[in-house]
Amino acid sequence: MSDIRIRELRGITILLAILVVFVIGVVLHELSSVLLPFVIALLLAFIFKPAVLYLQRRRVPMVVSLLLVVALVGGILFLISLMIYSSAGAFIENLPKYQERLAGLNDRLASLVAWGAAKVGADPASIDIASIVQWSTVTSVATTTLGALVSMLSNGFLILLFLLFILGGAGELSRKVEHAFADRTAERIASIIRNIDVQVRQYLVTKTILSAVMGVFTAVVLAIFGVDFAVLWGLLAFLLNYIPNVGSLIATIFPALIAMLQFDSFATPLILLIILVVGHNVIGNVIEPKMMEFSLNLSSVLILVMLIFWGWLWGVWGMILAIPITSTIKIVCENVEPLRPIAVLMSGRVGAMGKNAPG
């Protein structure tokens, strides 16, 4: 085959790959109302599947086991929805008060900037604080985020329905593989399925537990300082902890901004911010690596691209689910021999991957 023909085939392959990615993106975006609850249910199934299997080993009927686990998940979602609804309503009611405080804070900031400009010989009139610090953007982002959370939690019934069907097939795949393939092939495939199942669950359970610790820590600290809506900020910290680095940053900035509006002194918000930053870093950078049995070692560029991609597709929930989805894909690729080159490309440090990759 000539070099020209090879180059033509490569060009066609690249164009087809771009077309496939585009089509997949359009499908994911258009079917987000169905696919997003399904993905959430799938991730929840990884976490709660052991509970169903445990009840079955205790000779609890399958139907009863499913109903108990789904009822537990439904109760958790209901409590989260109730707390978000009540806190979001109170937050919106208090927006006018915060806007007044924002106007006063803006004036104080303008005076500070004018004093600094005069010290360096600049013209204070040439600096427009209103165009630099647009506080309306902060409240807009906050209300949009709360709206997205409330909207998705209102689809709780759909999530539970998907979860019921997914858990209903728990353990069936391995048995189907045993009957579909020869003994050696079936054993190898079943081993891969078990490895993927265990590793994905270990990651999701560990991340969820640490996110819950992060949320409780944030809520307790804010409650001690007397910051408004401490429970709401704790819930946001829990959800945003699934977004590496950026999520923790947002989870500390918003409560600190509310504290600045609530208290007359800047000392209290500053101390609060320092405590939150230190606590979040200890949980995320000290405790989490020790609890994880393996390092996912995701590329920082890949993390950024996935946050942008899934955020564009599914908004706030897409950003929250971006890294769990990407981590699950990488674990699958690491356990399937033909897909391991993809896992290498997804890694941050190739040398660290061989050492820390699950296997």
RAQUINOR-V240385 format. One record per residue. N is the residue number from 1. RES is the residue in one letter. SS is DSSP state (H for helix, E for strand, L for the rest). OMEGA is omega in whole degrees, 0 to 359 (none if undefined). Layout:
N & RES & SS & OMEGA
N & RES & SS & OMEGA
This chain:
1 & M & L & 184
2 & S & L & 179
3 & D & H & 180
4 & I & H & 179
5 & R & H & 179
6 & I & H & 179
7 & R & H & 178
8 & E & H & 179
9 & L & H & 177
10 & R & H & 179
11 & G & H & 178
12 & I & H & 179
13 & T & H & 180
14 & I & H & 179
15 & L & H & 178
16 & L & H & 179
17 & A & H & 178
18 & I & H & 180
19 & L & H & 180
20 & V & H & 179
21 & V & H & 180
22 & F & H & 180
23 & V & H & 179
24 & I & H & 179
25 & G & H & 179
26 & V & H & 180
27 & V & H & 179
28 & L & H & 181
29 & H & H & 183
30 & E & H & 182
31 & L & L & 183
32 & S & H & 182
33 & S & H & 179
34 & V & H & 185
35 & L & H & 181
36 & L & H & 174
37 & P & H & 180
38 & F & H & 180
39 & V & H & 178
40 & I & H & 179
41 & A & H & 180
42 & L & H & 178
43 & L & H & 176
44 & L & H & 180
45 & A & H & 177
46 & F & H & 184
47 & I & H & 189
48 & F & H & 178
49 & K & H & 178
50 & P & H & 179
51 & A & H & 178
52 & V & H & 180
53 & L & H & 178
54 & Y & H & 179
55 & L & H & 178
56 & Q & H & 177
57 & R & H & 177
58 & R & L & 177
59 & R & L & 171
60 & V & L & 180
61 & P & L & 184
62 & M & H & 182
63 & V & H & 180
64 & V & H & 179
65 & S & H & 180
66 & L & H & 182
67 & L & H & 180
68 & L & H & 182
69 & V & H & 179
70 & V & H & 177
71 & A & H & 177
72 & L & H & 179
73 & V & H & 178
74 & G & H & 178
75 & G & H & 178
76 & I & H & 179
77 & L & H & 179
78 & F & H & 179
79 & L & H & 178
80 & I & H & 179
81 & S & H & 181
82 & L & H & 180
83 & M & H & 180
84 & I & H & 179
85 & Y & H & 183
86 & S & H & 181
87 & S & H & 180
88 & A & H & 178
89 & G & H & 178
90 & A & H & 180
91 & F & H & 180
92 & I & H & 178
93 & E & H & 182
94 & N & L & 180
95 & L & H & 178
96 & P & H & 179
97 & K & H & 179
98 & Y & H & 179
99 & Q & H & 176
100 & E & H & 178
101 & R & H & 178
102 & L & H & 179
103 & A & H & 179
104 & G & H & 179
105 & L & H & 178
106 & N & H & 178
107 & D & H & 179
108 & R & H & 179
109 & L & H & 178
110 & A & H & 178
111 & S & H & 180
112 & L & H & 179
113 & V & H & 179
114 & A & H & 178
115 & W & H & 179
116 & G & H & 179
117 & A & H & 179
118 & A & H & 180
119 & K & H & 182
120 & V & H & 177
121 & G & L & 178
122 & A & L & 180
123 & D & L & 181
124 & P & H & 182
125 & A & H & 182
126 & S & H & 181
127 & I & L & 181
128 & D & L & 182
129 & I & H & 183
130 & A & H & 180
131 & S & H & 181
132 & I & H & 181
133 & V & L & 179
134 & Q & L & 185
135 & W & H & 179
136 & S & H & 178
137 & T & H & 180
138 & V & H & 180
139 & T & H & 179
140 & S & H & 179
141 & V & H & 181
142 & A & H & 181
143 & T & H & 178
144 & T & H & 179
145 & T & H & 179
146 & L & H & 179
147 & G & H & 179
148 & A & H & 179
149 & L & H & 180
150 & V & H & 181
151 & S & H & 182
152 & M & H & 180
153 & L & H & 176
154 & S & L & 175
155 & N & L & 182
156 & G & H & 180
157 & F & H & 179
158 & L & H & 178
159 & I & H & 181
160 & L & H & 179
161 & L & H & 176
162 & F & H & 181
163 & L & H & 180
164 & L & H & 181
165 & F & H & 180
166 & I & H & 179
167 & L & H & 179
168 & G & H & 177
169 & G & L & 181
170 & A & L & 179
171 & G & L & 182
172 & E & H & 185
173 & L & H & 180
174 & S & H & 179
175 & R & H & 177
176 & K & H & 179
177 & V & H & 180
178 & E & H & 181
179 & H & H & 186
180 & A & H & 186
181 & F & L & 175
182 & A & L & 189
183 & D & H & 183
184 & R & H & 179
185 & T & H & 180
186 & A & H & 180
187 & E & H & 180
188 & R & H & 179
189 & I & H & 179
190 & A & H & 178
191 & S & H & 178
192 & I & H & 180
193 & I & H & 180
194 & R & H & 179
195 & N & H & 180
196 & I & H & 182
197 & D & H & 182
198 & V & H & 185
199 & Q & H & 177
200 & V & H & 180
201 & R & H & 180
202 & Q & H & 178
203 & Y & H & 185
204 & L & H & 180
205 & V & H & 179
206 & T & H & 181
207 & K & H & 180
208 & T & H & 178
209 & I & H & 180
210 & L & H & 176
211 & S & H & 177
212 & A & H & 176
213 & V & H & 178
214 & M & H & 181
215 & G & H & 179
216 & V & H & 178
217 & F & H & 181
218 & T & H & 182
219 & A & H & 181
220 & V & H & 180
221 & V & H & 180
222 & L & H & 178
223 & A & H & 178
224 & I & H & 179
225 & F & H & 179
226 & G & L & 180
227 & V & L & 180
228 & D & L & 174
229 & F & L & 182
230 & A & H & 181
231 & V & H & 180
232 & L & H & 179
233 & W & H & 175
234 & G & H & 177
235 & L & H & 178
236 & L & H & 177
237 & A & H & 177
238 & F & H & 182
239 & L & H & 184
240 & L & H & 179
241 & N & L & 175
242 & Y & L & 177
243 & I & L & 184
244 & P & L & 174
245 & N & L & 183
246 & V & H & 182
247 & G & H & 179
248 & S & H & 179
249 & L & H & 179
250 & I & H & 182
251 & A & H & 177
252 & T & H & 184
253 & I & H & 184
254 & F & H & 177
255 & P & H & 179
256 & A & H & 177
257 & L & H & 177
258 & I & H & 178
259 & A & H & 177
260 & M & H & 179
261 & L & H & 186
262 & Q & H & 185
263 & F & L & 180
264 & D & L & 183
265 & S & L & 176
266 & F & H & 183
267 & A & H & 181
268 & T & H & 177
269 & P & H & 180
270 & L & H & 178
271 & I & H & 178
272 & L & H & 180
273 & L & H & 180
274 & I & H & 180
275 & I & H & 181
276 & L & H & 181
277 & V & H & 180
278 & V & H & 181
279 & G & H & 180
280 & H & H & 179
281 & N & H & 178
282 & V & H & 180
283 & I & H & 185
284 & G & H & 187
285 & N & H & 180
286 & V & H & 184
287 & I & H & 185
288 & E & H & 179
289 & P & H & 179
290 & K & H & 181
291 & M & H & 179
292 & M & L & 179
293 & E & L & 178
294 & F & L & 179
295 & S & L & 179
296 & L & L & 174
297 & N & L & 178
298 & L & E & 177
299 & S & L & 179
300 & S & H & 177
301 & V & H & 178
302 & L & H & 178
303 & I & H & 180
304 & L & H & 181
305 & V & H & 180
306 & M & H & 177
307 & L & H & 179
308 & I & H & 184
309 & F & H & 182
310 & W & H & 175
311 & G & H & 177
312 & W & H & 182
313 & L & H & 191
314 & W & H & 175
315 & G & H & 183
316 & V & H & 180
317 & W & H & 176
318 & G & H & 178
319 & M & H & 179
320 & I & H & 184
321 & L & H & 187
322 & A & H & 185
323 & I & H & 173
324 & P & H & 178
325 & I & H & 181
326 & T & H & 179
327 & S & H & 178
328 & T & H & 179
329 & I & H & 181
330 & K & H & 178
331 & I & H & 177
332 & V & H & 182
333 & C & H & 180
334 & E & H & 183
335 & N & H & 179
336 & V & L & 188
337 & E & H & 182
338 & P & H & 184
339 & L & H & 183
340 & R & H & 175
341 & P & H & 177
342 & I & H & 178
343 & A & H & 178
344 & V & H & 179
345 & L & H & 180
346 & M & H & 185
347 & S & E & 177
348 & G & L & 180
349 & R & L & 184
350 & V & H & 180
351 & G & H & 181
352 & A & H & 183
353 & M & H & 181
354 & G & H & 181
355 & K & H & 190
356 & N & H & 183
357 & A & L & 178
358 & P & L & 180
359 & G & L & none
